[in-house]
């Protein structure tokens, strides 16, 4: 650890300058995804050595994660709030001598004035750099001490997680090829690598031995409990991360209908499915209003009509604020998202997706958001509707454990030895970086046991 600290503290002047240029570009570009922009900016600077590239990346992402704290300190020292000063201050806080035009006494006084943990709200807002809304969300979900712990965990960079493609590889084979990999704790298909890994250069990438998929996302697929030969409808399939995992669970048999309104993402799904030799997927592109109502063509409407009350499982990967993925998209902490609008969209999609579940079938609802408004409150509202009364909430962790045992055999991996109830939030599942080492996901499993009343 001591050598790691020393390495972090030694930022070259060139790495600092590159970081300043990158975050300035991020700010003037209207604050798009910091991950994509910084990655693209680093790729364009081919003259940077690997060590300086790592330093510049660390500073740039550190700036994005610490923006509110840096602005507070710069204000306290009467310095202009800009990327140049912000990155220089970040480097100075790490022990690198940087000219900021203030004395050490002034800087130490500014640091000493930062809120302490005895003031949890200001500590999360300023020291951990969250929006007021997200700060209040943390404090509504946890006691003050754990709220601070959770917010701090979302500030850590997540490792890269792979999902073993059990059709083409196994845990022993892939771990042998990837020497620095470690098995996941919860998903028997998960392998963890470092924080930032170029997966395109890894052994087995071209052979489709694995896919990149966060461990909680893998658990959402296992929660479906699907068997080979069954029918599943993946609503909100996107680029197909969960779709491909579903095909693995079903041993590339049965039928998967992948529904989405994003043509670009569905084209990516098609390419990924072809590369992975997945043959059981039918893509259904449906136009949708901004409020979520589907506006299908005549041909698509014919397909949707056939799917009513047909599926063994409907997996609704609901659009959400993405607040549970802040380790991977740190800029999301500053966006004031409208949870009520997201919840209305989720309700609309539930109303369209749920009728596709056959009696005796399962509806799995998933978000990567932490707010109750997009999770428990959406479930409560749906279950109170006439059609929602056809469903009963199941204890999700019990079903997850059953499928994980089966999935472990498919990957030639040990059965996970973990406390599945540790994931439980009542009958639902909630995952957290500070508790489970995973992104913040919400999962619900509902059994349709009756026909709706006419």
C-alpha positions in Angstrom: 0.0 0.0 0.0 2.8 2.4 0.8 4.4 2.0 -2.6 1.0 2.5 -4.2 0.6 5.8 -2.4 4.0 6.9 -3.5 3.2 6.1 -7.1 0.0 8.0 -6.9 1.7 11.0 -5.5 4.2 11.2 -8.3 2.3 12.9 -11.2 4.4 14.2 -14.0 3.9 17.7 -15.2 2.8 16.3 -18.6 0.2 14.0 -17.0 -1.2 17.0 -15.1 -1.4 19.1 -18.2 -3.2 16.4 -20.2 -5.6 15.9 -17.3 -6.3 19.6 -17.3 -7.0 19.6 -21.1 -9.3 16.6 -20.8 -11.5 17.9 -18.0 -11.6 21.3 -19.7 -12.9 19.5 -22.8 -15.4 17.6 -20.7 -16.8 20.8 -19.2 -17.0 22.8 -22.4 -18.6 19.9 -24.2 -21.7 20.2 -22.0 -20.5 17.5 -19.5 -21.2 14.3 -21.6 -20.2 10.9 -20.3 -16.8 11.5 -18.7 -15.8 7.8 -19.2 -16.3 7.9 -22.9 -14.7 11.4 -23.4 -11.6 10.7 -21.3 -11.1 7.3 -22.8 -11.3 8.9 -26.3 -9.0 11.8 -25.4 -6.4 9.4 -24.0 -6.6 7.2 -27.1 -6.0 10.3 -29.3 -2.7 11.1 -27.4 -0.7 8.1 -28.7 2.5 9.9 -27.6 1.7 9.4 -23.9 3.5 6.5 -22.2 1.5 4.0 -20.3 2.6 5.4 -16.9 1.6 9.0 -17.8 -1.6 7.7 -19.4 -2.5 6.1 -16.1 -1.6 9.2 -14.2 -3.7 11.5 -16.5 -6.6 9.2 -16.3 -6.5 9.0 -12.5 -6.3 12.8 -12.2 -9.1 13.4 -14.7 -11.5 10.9 -13.1 -10.5 12.2 -9.7 -11.4 15.7 -10.8 -14.9 14.5 -12.0 -15.5 12.6 -8.7 -14.3 15.5 -6.5 -15.6 18.5 -8.3 -17.8 19.9 -5.6 -15.0 19.5 -3.0 -12.5 21.1 -5.3 -14.8 24.1 -5.9 -15.3 24.5 -2.2 -11.6 24.6 -1.5 -10.9 26.9 -4.4 -13.6 29.3 -3.2 -12.1 29.1 0.3 -8.8 30.2 -1.1 -10.3 32.9 -3.4 -9.0 31.1 -6.5 -10.9 30.8 -9.8 -12.9 27.6 -10.2 -11.5 26.2 -13.5 -10.0 22.9 -14.7 -6.4 24.2 -14.5 -6.7 25.1 -10.8 -8.9 22.1 -10.0 -6.5 19.5 -11.3 -3.5 21.3 -9.8 -5.2 21.4 -6.5 -6.0 17.6 -6.8 -2.3 16.9 -7.5 -1.2 19.2 -4.6 -3.5 17.3 -2.2 -1.8 14.1 -3.3 1.5 15.6 -2.4 2.8 16.9 -5.7 4.2 20.4 -5.5 2.0 22.6 -7.7 2.0 26.4 -8.0 -1.5 27.6 -7.0 -0.6 31.1 -5.9 -1.5 30.5 -2.2 0.5 29.7 0.9 0.6 26.4 2.6 -1.1 28.0 5.6 -4.0 29.2 3.3 -4.5 25.8 1.8 -4.3 24.0 5.2 -6.9 26.4 6.5 -9.2 25.7 3.6 -8.9 21.9 4.1 -9.5 22.3 7.8 -12.8 24.1 7.1 -14.2 21.2 5.2 -17.3 19.7 6.9 -16.8 16.7 9.2 -18.7 13.5 9.5 -20.6 14.9 12.4 -22.4 16.9 9.7 -23.4 14.0 7.4 -25.3 16.0 4.8 -22.6 18.6 4.2 -19.9 15.9 4.4 -21.6 13.9 1.6 -22.5 17.0 -0.5 -19.1 18.6 -0.3 -16.4 16.2 0.9 -17.8 13.3 -1.2 -19.1 15.6 -4.0 -22.7 14.6 -4.5 -25.7 16.6 -5.7 -28.1 17.7 -3.0 -30.7 15.3 -4.3 -28.4 12.3 -4.2 -27.2 13.3 -0.8 -30.8 13.3 0.5 -31.3 9.9 -1.2 -28.4 8.3 0.7 -29.6 9.8 4.0 -33.2 8.5 3.3 -31.9 4.9 2.6 -29.4 4.5 5.4 -28.5 5.7 8.9 -26.1 8.6 8.7 -22.9 6.6 9.3 -23.8 4.0 6.6 -25.0 6.8 4.2 -21.5 8.2 4.3 -20.0 4.7 3.8 -22.3 4.0 0.9 -21.6 7.4 -0.8 -17.8 6.8 -0.3 -18.1 3.4 -1.9 -19.7 4.9 -5.0 -16.7 7.1 -5.2 -14.4 4.2 -5.7 -13.5 3.0 -9.2 -15.1 -0.4 -10.0 -13.1 -3.3 -11.3 -13.8 -4.7 -14.8 -16.0 -7.7 -14.5 -16.4 -10.4 -17.2 -19.1 -12.9 -17.6 -17.9 -16.3 -18.7 -19.5 -17.5 -21.9 -20.3 -21.0 -20.8 -21.0 -22.0 -24.3 -17.4 -21.5 -25.3 -15.3 -21.5 -22.1 -15.3 -22.4 -18.4 -14.0 -20.8 -15.2 -10.8 -22.9 -15.0 -10.0 -22.3 -18.7 -10.6 -18.5 -18.6 -8.8 -18.0 -15.3 -5.8 -19.9 -16.7 -5.8 -17.5 -19.8 -6.3 -14.4 -17.6 -3.7 -14.8 -14.9 -4.7 -11.8 -12.8 -8.4 -12.6 -12.7 -10.4 -13.5 -9.6 -13.8 -15.2 -9.4 -16.8 -13.2 -8.4 -18.4 -13.7 -5.0 -22.0 -13.9 -6.1 -22.2 -14.9 -9.7 -20.5 -18.2 -10.7 -20.1 -16.7 -14.1 -18.2 -13.6 -12.9 -14.5 -12.9 -13.1 -13.0 -9.7 -11.8 -10.0 -7.9 -13.4 -8.4 -4.6 -12.6 -10.0 -1.2 -12.5 -9.3 -0.3 -16.1 -8.5 -3.1 -18.5 -8.4 -3.1 -22.3 -10.7 -6.1 -22.8 -10.1 -6.0 -26.6 -6.6 -7.2 -26.1 -7.4 -10.0 -23.6 -6.9 -13.7 -24.5 -10.2 -15.2 -25.5 -11.8 -11.9 -26.6 -11.9 -12.7 -30.3 -13.1 -16.2 -29.5 -16.0 -14.8 -27.5 -15.0 -16.7 -24.3 -16.4 -13.9 -22.2 -18.5 -10.7 -22.3 -18.2 -7.6 -20.1 -21.0 -7.6 -17.6 -21.2 -6.3 -14.1 -21.8 -8.9 -11.4 -25.2 -7.5 -10.3 -26.4 -7.5 -13.9 -25.5 -11.2 -14.1 -27.5 -11.9 -11.0 -30.5 -10.2 -12.7 -30.3 -12.8 -15.4 -30.0 -15.7 -12.9 -33.0 -14.4 -11.1 -35.2 -15.4 -14.1 -34.5 -19.1 -13.2 -34.9 -20.0 -16.9 -34.3 -23.5 -18.3 -33.4 -24.6 -21.8 -36.3 -24.6 -24.2 -38.3 -21.9 -22.5 -39.5 -18.6 -23.9 -38.4 -15.3 -22.5 -39.1 -11.7 -23.5 -36.3 -9.2 -22.8 -37.9 -5.8 -22.7 -35.3 -3.0 -22.9 -32.8 -5.4 -24.3 -30.5 -2.6 -25.5 -27.1 -3.8 -26.8 -27.8 -7.3 -25.5 -25.7 -7.9 -22.3 -28.5 -9.6 -20.5 -29.9 -11.1 -23.7 -26.7 -13.0 -24.3 -26.5 -14.2 -20.7 -30.1 -15.4 -21.0 -29.1 -17.5 -24.0 -26.3 -19.1 -22.0 -28.7 -20.0 -19.2 -31.1 -21.5 -21.8 -28.2 -23.3 -23.5 -29.0 -21.5 -26.8 -32.4 -23.2 -27.0 -36.0 -22.0 -26.7 -36.7 -18.5 -27.8 -35.7 -15.0 -26.7 -37.5 -12.0 -28.0 -35.3 -8.9 -27.5 -37.5 -5.8 -27.5 -36.1 -2.2 -27.7 -36.7 1.1 -29.5 -33.1 1.9 -30.1 -32.0 0.8 -33.5 -28.3 1.4 -33.0 -28.2 -0.7 -29.8 -30.2 -3.5 -31.4 -27.7 -3.6 -34.3 -25.0 -4.0 -31.8 -26.9 -6.9 -30.2 -27.2 -8.5 -33.5 -23.5 -8.4 -34.1 -22.7 -9.6 -30.6 -25.2 -12.5 -30.9 -23.6 -13.5 -34.2 -20.1 -13.4 -32.7 -21.2 -15.6 -29.8 -23.1 -18.1 -32.0 -26.4 -17.3 -30.3 -29.2 -18.6 -32.5 -32.3 -18.3 -30.3 -32.8 -14.5 -30.3 -35.4 -12.7 -32.4 -35.0 -8.9 -32.4 -38.2 -6.8 -32.1 -37.6 -3.1 -32.8 -40.6 -1.1 -31.7 -41.0 2.7 -32.0 -42.0 4.4 -28.7 -43.2 7.7 -27.5 -41.0 9.6 -25.0 -43.5 8.6 -22.3 -42.8 4.9 -23.1 -46.0 3.9 -25.1 -45.2 1.6 -27.9 -46.1 2.7 -31.4 -45.5 -0.5 -33.4 -45.8 -0.9 -37.1 -48.5 -3.3 -38.3 -45.9 -6.2 -38.6 -44.5 -5.5 -35.1 -48.0 -5.3 -33.7 -48.7 -8.7 -35.1 -45.6 -10.1 -33.3 -46.6 -8.3 -30.0 -50.1 -9.7 -30.2 -48.7 -13.3 -30.5 -46.6 -12.7 -27.4 -49.5 -11.9 -25.1 -49.6 -14.4 -22.2 -47.0 -16.5 -23.9 -43.7 -16.1 -22.0 -42.3 -18.3 -19.3 -40.5 -15.1 -18.2 -40.5 -11.4 -19.0 -37.4 -9.6 -18.0 -38.0 -5.8 -17.9 -34.6 -4.1 -17.7 -36.2 -0.7 -17.0 -34.8 2.6 -18.1 -33.8 4.6 -15.0 -31.5 7.4 -13.7 -28.6 4.9 -13.5 -27.7 6.2 -10.0 -26.5 2.8 -9.0 -23.7 2.8 -11.5 -21.8 5.9 -10.3 -18.6 4.0 -9.8 -18.5 3.7 -13.6 -20.1 7.0 -14.6 -19.0 9.4 -11.9 -20.4 12.5 -13.8 -23.9 11.2 -13.1 -23.7 12.5 -9.5 -24.2 16.1 -10.7 -27.3 15.5 -12.8 -30.6 16.5 -11.3 -32.6 13.6 -12.7 -36.4 13.5 -12.4 -37.3 10.3 -10.6 -41.0 11.0 -11.0 -40.7 11.1 -14.8 -38.6 7.9 -14.7 -41.2 6.2 -12.5 -44.0 7.1 -14.9 -42.0 5.6 -17.8 -41.3 2.5 -15.8 -45.0 2.1 -14.9 -45.9 2.4 -18.6 -43.4 -0.2 -19.6 -44.6 -2.6 -16.8 -48.2 -2.2 -18.1 -47.1 -3.2 -21.6 -44.7 -6.0 -20.5 -46.6 -7.8 -17.8 -49.5 -9.1 -20.0 -46.9 -11.1 -22.0 -46.3 -13.3 -19.0 -48.3 -16.5 -19.1 -50.2 -17.8 -16.0 -47.5 -19.6 -14.0 -44.8 -17.5 -15.6 -42.5 -14.9 -14.0 -42.0 -11.2 -14.3 -38.5 -9.9 -13.3 -38.2 -6.1 -12.9 -34.7 -4.7 -12.7 -33.2 -1.2 -12.4 -29.7 0.1 -11.8 -31.1 3.0 -9.7 -31.0 3.4 -5.9 -34.0 5.7 -5.4 -37.1 4.1 -3.9 -39.2 6.1 -6.3 -37.9 3.9 -9.2 -38.0 0.6 -7.3 -40.2 -0.3 -4.3 -42.7 2.6 -5.1 -43.0 1.4 -8.7 -43.7 -2.2 -7.5 -46.3 -1.0 -5.0 -48.1 1.0 -7.7 -48.0 -1.8 -10.2 -49.3 -4.4 -7.7 -52.2 -2.1 -6.9 -53.4 -2.0 -10.5 -56.1 -4.4 -11.7 -53.6 -6.4 -13.8 -50.9 -6.2 -11.1 -53.2 -8.1 -8.8 -52.6 -11.1 -11.0 -49.0 -11.2 -9.6 -47.5 -12.2 -6.3 -44.1 -11.1 -5.1 -41.7 -14.0 -4.6 -38.7 -14.0 -2.2 -36.1 -13.2 -4.8 -32.9 -14.4 -2.9 -34.3 -18.0 -2.6 -34.8 -18.3 -6.4 -31.4 -16.7 -7.0 -29.6 -19.3 -4.9 -31.3 -22.2 -6.8 -30.2 -20.9 -10.2 -26.7 -20.0 -9.1 -26.1 -23.7 -8.2 -27.2 -24.7 -11.7 -25.1 -21.9 -13.3 -22.0 -23.0 -11.4 -22.2 -26.4 -12.9 -22.5 -24.9 -16.4 -19.3 -22.9 -15.8 -17.4 -25.8 -14.2 -17.1 -23.4 -11.2 -17.5 -23.9 -7.4 -21.0 -23.1 -6.1 -20.9 -19.6 -4.5 -20.5 -19.8 -0.7 -22.3 -16.7 0.3 -25.3 -15.4 2.4 -27.9 -14.9 -0.3 -30.2 -13.3 2.3 -27.6 -10.5 2.6 -28.9 -9.3 -0.7 -32.5 -9.2 0.5 -34.5 -6.0 1.0 -37.7 -7.7 2.1 -38.8 -9.9 -0.8 -36.7 -7.8 -3.2 -33.0 -7.7 -3.9 -30.8 -4.6 -3.5 -27.1 -4.7 -4.2 -24.6 -2.1 -2.9 -20.9 -1.5 -3.4 -20.2 -1.0 0.3 -22.1 -4.2 1.3 -21.6 -6.6 -1.6 -18.9 -5.1 -3.9 -21.5 -4.6 -6.7 -23.2 -1.7 -8.4 -26.5 -0.5 -6.9 -29.2 -2.7 -8.5 -32.8 -3.4 -7.6 -34.5 -6.7 -8.6 -38.0 -8.0 -8.1 -39.4 -11.4 -9.1 -43.2 -11.7 -9.5 -45.2 -14.8 -10.2 -48.3 -14.5 -12.3 -50.8 -16.9 -10.8 -54.2 -15.8 -12.0 -56.0 -14.4 -15.1 -57.1 -10.8 -14.8 -60.7 -10.2 -13.7 -62.9 -9.3 -16.7 
